[in-house]
């Protein structure tokens, strides 16, 4: 019974708090929407798709703060994810 309860809690957390199991840093200039939504806190699939669409329309991000130009991505979301966002060779970070 104890093992069953542990499994239920584990799967509940897995499906209700995907940000708690986020992966490492993600390159916002190369990642697909699925990868972005898994890696970035507060960014679901629709916002991740908006990031990809913005990148495809306007070119690569050269600053992490350019992400605020994407509908639904505000300064707080960027600040929460500074350690998770990579730009690749498109530096600087600020």
N, CA, C and O atoms as CSV, one atom per row, in Angstrom:
chain,resi,resn,atom,element,x,y,z
A,1,UNK,N,N,0.823,-1.202,0.000
A,1,UNK,CA,C,0.000,0.000,0.000
A,1,UNK,C,C,0.867,1.266,0.000
A,1,UNK,O,O,0.562,2.233,-0.699
A,2,UNK,N,N,1.937,1.251,0.782
A,2,UNK,CA,C,2.825,2.406,0.849
A,2,UNK,C,C,3.474,2.672,-0.511
A,2,UNK,O,O,3.632,3.822,-0.920
A,3,UNK,N,N,3.844,1.602,-1.198
A,3,UNK,CA,C,4.463,1.743,-2.518
A,3,UNK,C,C,3.475,2.326,-3.531
A,3,UNK,O,O,3.842,3.165,-4.353
A,4,UNK,N,N,2.226,1.877,-3.466
A,4,UNK,CA,C,1.200,2.393,-4.358
A,4,UNK,C,C,0.976,3.879,-4.126
A,4,UNK,O,O,0.836,4.644,-5.080
A,5,UNK,N,N,0.942,4.286,-2.878
A,5,UNK,CA,C,0.771,5.705,-2.546
A,5,UNK,C,C,1.935,6.520,-3.090
A,5,UNK,O,O,1.734,7.609,-3.629
A,6,UNK,N,N,3.150,5.998,-2.953
A,6,UNK,CA,C,4.329,6.695,-3.474
A,6,UNK,C,C,4.253,6.859,-4.986
A,6,UNK,O,O,4.591,7.920,-5.512
A,7,UNK,N,N,3.815,5.827,-5.685
A,7,UNK,CA,C,3.675,5.914,-7.133
A,7,UNK,C,C,2.621,6.934,-7.541
A,7,UNK,O,O,2.816,7.679,-8.501
A,8,UNK,N,N,1.520,6.972,-6.828
A,8,UNK,CA,C,0.456,7.937,-7.123
A,8,UNK,C,C,0.968,9.355,-6.939
A,8,UNK,O,O,0.717,10.223,-7.775
A,9,UNK,N,N,1.683,9.592,-5.851
A,9,UNK,CA,C,2.241,10.931,-5.599
A,9,UNK,C,C,3.240,11.293,-6.693
A,9,UNK,O,O,3.221,12.412,-7.205
A,10,UNK,N,N,4.098,10.366,-7.049
A,10,UNK,CA,C,5.102,10.621,-8.088
A,10,UNK,C,C,4.446,11.024,-9.406
A,10,UNK,O,O,4.819,12.036,-9.999
A,11,UNK,N,N,3.478,10.243,-9.864
A,11,UNK,CA,C,2.835,10.549,-11.145
A,11,UNK,C,C,1.985,11.811,-11.067
A,11,UNK,O,O,1.849,12.519,-12.065
A,12,UNK,N,N,1.421,12.100,-9.927
A,12,UNK,CA,C,0.668,13.348,-9.765
A,12,UNK,C,C,1.586,14.541,-9.940
A,12,UNK,O,O,1.247,15.498,-10.636
A,13,UNK,N,N,2.745,14.483,-9.311
A,13,UNK,CA,C,3.708,15.570,-9.447
A,13,UNK,C,C,4.248,15.669,-10.862
A,13,UNK,O,O,4.467,16.765,-11.377
A,14,UNK,N,N,4.458,14.547,-11.472
A,14,UNK,CA,C,4.991,14.523,-12.829
A,14,UNK,C,C,4.082,15.238,-13.813
A,14,UNK,O,O,4.560,15.965,-14.684
A,15,UNK,N,N,2.781,15.042,-13.684
A,15,UNK,CA,C,1.846,15.624,-14.636
A,15,UNK,C,C,1.303,16.985,-14.216
A,15,UNK,O,O,0.745,17.698,-15.050
A,16,UNK,N,N,1.449,17.367,-12.958
A,16,UNK,CA,C,0.918,18.658,-12.526
A,16,UNK,C,C,1.988,19.716,-12.372
A,16,UNK,O,O,1.663,20.900,-12.287
A,17,UNK,N,N,3.243,19.337,-12.333
A,17,UNK,CA,C,4.315,20.314,-12.140
A,17,UNK,C,C,5.469,20.042,-13.101
A,17,UNK,O,O,6.564,19.691,-12.662
A,18,UNK,N,N,5.238,20.200,-14.415
A,18,UNK,CA,C,6.301,19.895,-15.360
A,18,UNK,C,C,7.532,20.759,-15.176
A,18,UNK,O,O,8.633,20.312,-15.498
A,19,UNK,N,N,7.397,21.976,-14.674
A,19,UNK,CA,C,8.545,22.844,-14.444
A,19,UNK,C,C,9.471,22.318,-13.375
A,19,UNK,O,O,10.657,22.648,-13.369
A,20,UNK,N,N,8.950,21.497,-12.462
A,20,UNK,CA,C,9.769,20.946,-11.393
A,20,UNK,C,C,10.780,19.946,-11.929
A,20,UNK,O,O,11.768,19.652,-11.256
A,21,UNK,N,N,10.555,19.420,-13.120
A,21,UNK,CA,C,11.444,18.443,-13.712
A,21,UNK,C,C,12.100,19.007,-14.965
A,21,UNK,O,O,12.409,18.265,-15.897
A,22,UNK,N,N,12.312,20.320,-14.985
A,22,UNK,CA,C,12.881,20.971,-16.162
A,22,UNK,C,C,14.284,20.450,-16.447
A,22,UNK,O,O,15.016,20.044,-15.543
A,23,UNK,N,N,14.630,20.473,-17.708
A,23,UNK,CA,C,15.948,20.037,-18.131
A,23,UNK,C,C,16.944,21.166,-17.938
A,23,UNK,O,O,16.607,22.196,-17.356
A,24,UNK,N,N,18.164,20.985,-18.419
A,24,UNK,CA,C,19.198,22.002,-18.305
A,24,UNK,C,C,18.945,23.169,-19.241
A,24,UNK,O,O,17.842,23.329,-19.764
A,25,UNK,N,N,19.978,23.991,-19.453
A,25,UNK,CA,C,19.835,25.163,-20.327
A,25,UNK,C,C,19.383,24.790,-21.730
A,25,UNK,O,O,19.655,23.695,-22.222
A,26,UNK,N,N,18.688,25.726,-22.359
A,26,UNK,CA,C,18.164,25.490,-23.696
A,26,UNK,C,C,18.548,26.674,-24.591
A,26,UNK,O,O,18.475,27.830,-24.176
A,27,UNK,N,N,18.952,26.365,-25.806
A,27,UNK,CA,C,19.308,27.390,-26.774
A,27,UNK,C,C,18.019,27.859,-27.460
A,27,UNK,O,O,17.435,27.127,-28.258
A,28,UNK,N,N,17.583,29.079,-27.145
A,28,UNK,CA,C,16.320,29.584,-27.687
A,28,UNK,C,C,16.399,29.884,-29.182
A,28,UNK,O,O,15.374,30.126,-29.819
A,29,UNK,N,N,17.597,29.869,-29.741
A,29,UNK,CA,C,17.768,30.099,-31.171
A,29,UNK,C,C,17.762,28.815,-31.993
A,29,UNK,O,O,17.774,28.861,-33.223
A,30,UNK,N,N,17.745,27.677,-31.317
A,30,UNK,CA,C,17.785,26.407,-32.039
A,30,UNK,C,C,16.734,25.404,-31.589
A,30,UNK,O,O,16.356,24.525,-32.364
A,31,UNK,N,N,16.260,25.515,-30.367
A,31,UNK,CA,C,15.358,24.510,-29.795
A,31,UNK,C,C,13.974,24.550,-30.430
A,31,UNK,O,O,13.504,25.599,-30.872
A,32,UNK,N,N,13.333,23.383,-30.467
A,32,UNK,CA,C,11.946,23.325,-30.911
A,32,UNK,C,C,11.021,23.679,-29.743
A,32,UNK,O,O,11.466,23.813,-28.603
A,33,UNK,N,N,9.751,23.824,-30.039
A,33,UNK,CA,C,8.784,24.259,-29.031
A,33,UNK,C,C,8.687,23.282,-27.862
A,33,UNK,O,O,8.575,23.706,-26.712
A,34,UNK,N,N,8.730,21.993,-28.140
A,34,UNK,CA,C,8.650,20.988,-27.077
A,34,UNK,C,C,9.812,21.157,-26.101
A,34,UNK,O,O,9.610,21.137,-24.887
A,35,UNK,N,N,11.011,21.321,-26.618
A,35,UNK,CA,C,12.193,21.485,-25.773
A,35,UNK,C,C,12.109,22.761,-24.950
A,35,UNK,O,O,12.455,22.769,-23.768
A,36,UNK,N,N,11.653,23.830,-25.571
A,36,UNK,CA,C,11.520,25.097,-24.849
A,36,UNK,C,C,10.513,24.980,-23.709
A,36,UNK,O,O,10.765,25.456,-22.602
A,37,UNK,N,N,9.384,24.352,-23.978
A,37,UNK,CA,C,8.352,24.246,-22.946
A,37,UNK,C,C,8.802,23.363,-21.786
A,37,UNK,O,O,8.391,23.586,-20.647
A,38,UNK,N,N,9.633,22.373,-22.057
A,38,UNK,CA,C,10.148,21.511,-20.986
A,38,UNK,C,C,11.209,22.221,-20.156
A,38,UNK,O,O,11.280,22.027,-18.942
A,39,UNK,N,N,12.031,23.041,-20.801
A,39,UNK,CA,C,13.185,23.631,-20.127
A,39,UNK,C,C,12.889,24.936,-19.407
A,39,UNK,O,O,13.567,25.263,-18.433
A,40,UNK,N,N,11.896,25.690,-19.859
A,40,UNK,CA,C,11.668,27.027,-19.315
A,40,UNK,C,C,10.478,27.057,-18.367
A,40,UNK,O,O,9.390,26.588,-18.701
A,41,UNK,N,N,10.695,27.606,-17.197
A,41,UNK,CA,C,9.647,27.748,-16.200
A,41,UNK,C,C,8.638,28.795,-16.652
A,41,UNK,O,O,9.017,29.885,-17.081
A,42,UNK,N,N,7.356,28.465,-16.558
A,42,UNK,CA,C,6.302,29.406,-16.912
A,42,UNK,C,C,6.033,29.494,-18.400
A,42,UNK,O,O,5.273,30.353,-18.846
A,43,UNK,N,N,6.654,28.610,-19.174
A,43,UNK,CA,C,6.475,28.617,-20.623
A,43,UNK,C,C,5.863,27.279,-21.031
A,43,UNK,O,O,6.528,26.244,-21.014
A,44,UNK,N,N,4.597,27.324,-21.391
A,44,UNK,CA,C,3.918,26.128,-21.881
A,44,UNK,C,C,4.133,25.984,-23.372
A,44,UNK,O,O,4.883,26.746,-23.983
A,45,UNK,N,N,3.475,25.013,-23.945
A,45,UNK,CA,C,3.676,24.724,-25.360
A,45,UNK,C,C,3.258,25.886,-26.258
A,45,UNK,O,O,3.947,26.172,-27.237
A,46,UNK,N,N,2.151,26.564,-25.955
A,46,UNK,CA,C,1.712,27.657,-26.837
A,46,UNK,C,C,2.685,28.838,-26.791
A,46,UNK,O,O,2.942,29.457,-27.824
A,47,UNK,N,N,3.223,29.158,-25.627
A,47,UNK,CA,C,4.225,30.236,-25.556
A,47,UNK,C,C,5.523,29.814,-26.222
A,47,UNK,O,O,6.187,30.624,-26.869
A,48,UNK,N,N,5.882,28.555,-26.068
A,48,UNK,CA,C,7.090,28.052,-26.718
A,48,UNK,C,C,6.934,28.126,-28.238
A,48,UNK,O,O,7.879,28.475,-28.944
A,49,UNK,N,N,5.750,27.800,-28.736
A,49,UNK,CA,C,5.493,27.908,-30.171
A,49,UNK,C,C,5.583,29.366,-30.618
A,49,UNK,O,O,6.036,29.647,-31.728
A,50,UNK,N,N,5.154,30.291,-29.763
A,50,UNK,CA,C,5.260,31.720,-30.086
A,50,UNK,C,C,6.721,32.154,-30.153
A,50,UNK,O,O,7.080,32.988,-30.984
A,51,UNK,N,N,7.565,31.596,-29.284
A,51,UNK,CA,C,8.995,31.902,-29.327
A,51,UNK,C,C,9.583,31.441,-30.656
A,51,UNK,O,O,10.321,32.181,-31.306
A,52,UNK,N,N,9.257,30.231,-31.050
A,52,UNK,CA,C,9.763,29.684,-32.316
A,52,UNK,C,C,9.263,30.517,-33.498
A,52,UNK,O,O,10.029,30.829,-34.409
A,53,UNK,N,N,7.977,30.876,-33.480
A,53,UNK,CA,C,7.413,31.673,-34.571
A,53,UNK,C,C,8.086,33.045,-34.651
A,53,UNK,O,O,8.387,33.525,-35.744
A,54,UNK,N,N,8.319,33.669,-33.513
A,54,UNK,CA,C,8.992,34.973,-33.487
A,54,UNK,C,C,10.407,34.853,-34.049
A,54,UNK,O,O,10.845,35.685,-34.845
A,55,UNK,N,N,11.106,33.818,-33.628
A,55,UNK,CA,C,12.474,33.580,-34.104
A,55,UNK,C,C,12.496,33.366,-35.613
A,55,UNK,O,O,13.376,33.883,-36.301
A,56,UNK,N,N,11.537,32.610,-36.128
A,56,UNK,CA,C,11.491,32.354,-37.566
A,56,UNK,C,C,11.157,33.611,-38.361
A,56,UNK,O,O,11.637,33.794,-39.480
A,57,UNK,N,N,10.330,34.475,-37.774
A,57,UNK,CA,C,9.925,35.696,-38.471
A,57,UNK,C,C,10.963,36.804,-38.372
A,57,UNK,O,O,11.173,37.542,-39.335
A,58,UNK,N,N,11.626,36.931,-37.197
A,58,UNK,CA,C,12.513,38.065,-36.943
A,58,UNK,C,C,13.992,37.713,-36.868
A,58,UNK,O,O,14.832,38.600,-36.716
A,59,UNK,N,N,14.315,36.447,-36.973
A,59,UNK,CA,C,15.710,36.033,-36.861
A,59,UNK,C,C,16.072,35.676,-35.428
A,59,UNK,O,O,15.237,35.762,-34.528
A,60,UNK,N,N,17.326,35.274,-35.223
A,60,UNK,CA,C,17.741,34.802,-33.902
A,60,UNK,C,C,17.737,35.909,-32.852
A,60,UNK,O,O,17.903,37.092,-33.149
A,61,UNK,N,N,17.541,35.472,-31.619
A,61,UNK,CA,C,17.613,36.388,-30.487
A,61,UNK,C,C,19.077,36.685,-30.215
A,61,UNK,O,O,19.897,35.769,-30.141
A,62,UNK,N,N,19.412,37.968,-30.063
A,62,UNK,CA,C,20.783,38.351,-29.738
A,62,UNK,C,C,20.912,38.769,-28.286
A,62,UNK,O,O,22.018,39.014,-27.803
A,63,UNK,N,N,19.787,38.853,-27.585
A,63,UNK,CA,C,19.742,39.196,-26.168
A,63,UNK,C,C,18.595,38.429,-25.532
A,63,UNK,O,O,17.541,38.265,-26.145
A,64,UNK,N,N,18.793,37.960,-24.311
A,64,UNK,CA,C,17.714,37.232,-23.636
A,64,UNK,C,C,16.503,38.126,-23.430
A,64,UNK,O,O,15.370,37.644,-23.417
A,65,UNK,N,N,16.729,39.406,-23.271
A,65,UNK,CA,C,15.619,40.324,-23.026
A,65,UNK,C,C,14.768,40.581,-24.271
A,65,UNK,O,O,13.676,41.138,-24.160
A,66,UNK,N,N,15.241,40.192,-25.437
A,66,UNK,CA,C,14.428,40.269,-26.649
A,66,UNK,C,C,13.249,39.302,-26.580
A,66,UNK,O,O,12.273,39.456,-27.315
A,67,UNK,N,N,13.336,38.323,-25.713
A,67,UNK,CA,C,12.225,37.386,-25.554
A,67,UNK,C,C,10.952,38.091,-25.095
A,67,UNK,O,O,9.856,37.578,-25.318
A,68,UNK,N,N,11.074,39.256,-24.458
A,68,UNK,CA,C,9.882,39.993,-24.023
A,68,UNK,C,C,9.086,40.535,-25.209
A,68,UNK,O,O,7.955,40.987,-25.032
A,69,UNK,N,N,9.649,40.497,-26.393
A,69,UNK,CA,C,8.923,40.905,-27.602
A,69,UNK,C,C,7.945,39.827,-28.060
A,69,UNK,O,O,7.096,40.071,-28.918
A,70,UNK,N,N,8.071,38.634,-27.484
A,70,UNK,CA,C,7.182,37.521,-27.827
A,70,UNK,C,C,5.909,37.650,-27.002
A,70,UNK,O,O,5.983,37.757,-25.778
A,71,UNK,N,N,4.745,37.642,-27.640
A,71,UNK,CA,C,3.489,37.728,-26.882
A,71,UNK,C,C,3.410,36.647,-25.802
A,71,UNK,O,O,3.607,35.463,-26.075
A,72,UNK,N,N,3.119,37.075,-24.576
A,72,UNK,CA,C,2.991,36.142,-23.460
A,72,UNK,C,C,4.265,35.956,-22.658
A,72,UNK,O,O,4.244,35.318,-21.606
A,73,UNK,N,N,5.371,36.500,-23.137
A,73,UNK,CA,C,6.637,36.393,-22.410
A,73,UNK,C,C,6.970,37.780,-21.859
A,73,UNK,O,O,7.235,38.714,-22.615
A,74,UNK,N,N,6.953,37.895,-20.552
A,74,UNK,CA,C,7.249,39.169,-19.914
A,74,UNK,C,C,8.598,39.153,-19.223
A,74,UNK,O,O,9.278,38.128,-19.191
A,75,UNK,N,N,8.981,40.298,-18.669
A,75,UNK,CA,C,10.272,40.398,-17.987
A,75,UNK,C,C,10.433,39.389,-16.839
A,75,UNK,O,O,11.523,38.861,-16.621
A,76,UNK,N,N,9.363,39.133,-16.125
A,76,UNK,CA,C,9.458,38.181,-15.010
A,76,UNK,C,C,9.782,36.774,-15.504
A,76,UNK,O,O,10.597,36.078,-14.898
A,77,UNK,N,N,9.161,36.356,-16.583
A,77,UNK,CA,C,9.444,35.035,-17.147
A,77,UNK,C,C,10.903,34.946,-17.568
A,77,UNK,O,O,11.562,33.935,-17.328
A,78,UNK,N,N,11.406,36.001,-18.192
A,78,UNK,CA,C,12.810,36.011,-18.607
A,78,UNK,C,C,13.710,35.940,-17.385
A,78,UNK,O,O,14.657,35.153,-17.364
A,79,UNK,N,N,13.434,36.746,-16.369
A,79,UNK,CA,C,14.258,36.755,-15.160
A,79,UNK,C,C,14.265,35.397,-14.468
A,79,UNK,O,O,15.303,34.958,-13.974
A,80,UNK,N,N,13.112,34.728,-14.430
A,80,UNK,CA,C,13.029,33.410,-13.798
A,80,UNK,C,C,13.841,32.361,-14.549
A,80,UNK,O,O,14.202,31.332,-13.979
A,81,UNK,N,N,14.128,32.612,-15.804
A,81,UNK,CA,C,14.787,31.617,-16.642
A,81,UNK,C,C,16.185,32.005,-17.109
A,81,UNK,O,O,16.744,31.348,-17.988
A,82,UNK,N,N,16.752,33.051,-16.543
A,82,UNK,CA,C,18.063,33.513,-17.008
A,82,UNK,C,C,19.106,32.406,-17.012
A,82,UNK,O,O,19.934,32.338,-17.921
A,83,UNK,N,N,19.075,31.541,-16.009
A,83,UNK,CA,C,20.069,30.474,-15.941
A,83,UNK,C,C,19.741,29.304,-16.863
A,83,UNK,O,O,20.544,28.381,-16.997
A,84,UNK,N,N,18.577,29.329,-17.495
A,84,UNK,CA,C,18.165,28.244,-18.396
A,84,UNK,C,C,18.252,28.628,-19.871
A,84,UNK,O,O,18.153,27.768,-20.747
A,85,UNK,N,N,18.436,29.913,-20.141
A,85,UNK,CA,C,18.411,30.408,-21.522
A,85,UNK,C,C,19.831,30.524,-22.073
A,85,UNK,O,O,20.707,31.126,-21.453
A,86,UNK,N,N,20.035,29.942,-23.239
A,86,UNK,CA,C,21.286,30.107,-23.972
A,86,UNK,C,C,20.965,30.697,-25.336
A,86,UNK,O,O,19.897,30.455,-25.898
A,87,UNK,N,N,21.898,31.467,-25.855
A,87,UNK,CA,C,21.723,32.089,-27.167
A,87,UNK,C,C,22.619,31.469,-28.221
A,87,UNK,O,O,22.526,31.825,-29.396
A,88,UNK,N,N,23.472,30.563,-27.829
A,88,UNK,CA,C,24.409,29.987,-28.765
A,88,UNK,C,C,25.478,31.014,-29.117
A,88,UNK,O,O,26.012,31.686,-28.235
A,89,UNK,N,N,25.781,31.133,-30.370
A,89,UNK,CA,C,26.816,32.086,-30.798
A,89,UNK,C,C,26.260,33.492,-30.964
A,89,UNK,O,O,26.977,34.397,-31.390
A,90,UNK,N,N,24.982,33.680,-30.628
A,90,UNK,CA,C,24.329,34.988,-30.787
A,90,UNK,C,C,24.395,35.762,-29.474
A,90,UNK,O,O,23.358,36.033,-28.870
A,91,UNK,N,N,25.592,36.121,-29.024
A,91,UNK,CA,C,25.774,36.834,-27.776
A,91,UNK,C,C,25.702,38.332,-28.031
A,91,UNK,O,O,25.812,38.706,-29.199
A,92,UNK,N,N,25.532,39.209,-27.086
A,92,UNK,CA,C,25.641,39.076,-25.636
A,92,UNK,C,C,24.350,38.587,-24.989
A,92,UNK,O,O,23.310,38.530,-25.646
A,93,UNK,N,N,24.409,38.234,-23.703
A,93,UNK,CA,C,23.268,37.721,-22.966
A,93,UNK,C,C,22.336,38.828,-22.475
A,93,UNK,O,O,21.154,38.552,-22.268
A,94,UNK,N,N,22.792,40.045,-22.279
A,94,UNK,CA,C,21.924,41.104,-21.709
A,94,UNK,C,C,21.115,41.841,-22.725
A,94,UNK,O,O,20.356,42.744,-22.374
